[in-house]
Each structure stands twice: as C-alpha cells, then as structure tokens.
Amino acid sequence: MMWRLSADRPVRFRGWDGEFVLYNGLSGDTHLLGVGAMHILNALQEAEVDEVALTASVCAVLQIEADHQARHDVRQLLADLARLSLIECCENTAIEQCEHCEHTSVGHCGRSHT
C-alpha cells in the first residue's frame, strides 16, 4: 500500500529528546509524536512511499529488527497518522476487506487494511 502526506505543504514541528510536537496548519491541531511517526512523516514529505519501504526505514532508524511485530507496529503508526488526517493512502491503491473485521477503511481494527 502506498502512502502520502494529506496536506500539500509540510507541517511545522519541533523536537527534543525523541519527541516531536507537530502543528497541522490545515486542521489547527497539535500532536505529540515519537521518532517512528515523525520519521514516516519526513519520508512522506519527499515522495509517496510504500508500507514495506516505510517499515524498513523506521526499523533502521530505531535500530530494531524488521520482524512481524515491527511490521504490525508500523501498520498501527500508519493507521494512527491516517486517523489524524496527516497521511492518506494513495488513490490508486486498492483497499480490500480486512480479514480481521468487516470494514475496508484504514485503521478500524488497528490494522492497515491492504
């Protein structure tokens, strides 16, 4: 599944000690994010990126193994960022029904629905 930023312009943020405060000028909302979530947003400022590449990149930054748990955690981060309207699936990405629930939208059951 391919992802991109929801806004056409970068959001404003400040970081310290592994935490980031992010201001979304389109919604007026402020969010507190960790290193993994902020890394995803930075990666998506450059271009659309698929979930596999985002997982590998986040794991490299956090210096963790790209195992099943890491893939699950990155899917959760993507779903959380999508719920905050910071990122979105690219329109050309097909979304199928989730095997874990009856919904087809990202994040309903805490999983990225691919």
Secondary structure, DSSP 8 states (H G I E B T S, - for coil): -EEEESSSS--EEEEETTEEEEEETTTTEEEEEEHHHHHHHHHHHHS-EEHHHHHHHHHHHHT----HHHHHHHHHHHHHHHHTTSEEE-TTS-----SSSS--STTTTSS---
